[in-house]
Amino acid sequence: MIDYIRCGTLGGTLFSVILQISTKDLVQTVLLAAVGAIASFCVSFILNYLIDRFHEN
């Protein structure tokens, strides 16, 4: 019985949250995630290059 209540509560909460998210917010989130991933990759690449360069000397 309690599992049905938990599943119903969780399903209702998720469904209401999904309906609150607009397309604009979703696109903004995807773009910010992409920018963050690109920035993280660039910083990691530059740091690896600098570390390799300083370890050679």
Secondary structure, 3 states (H helix, E strand, C coil): CHHHHHHHHHHHHHHHHHHHCCHHHHHHHHHHHHHHHHHHHHHHHHHHHHHHHHHHC
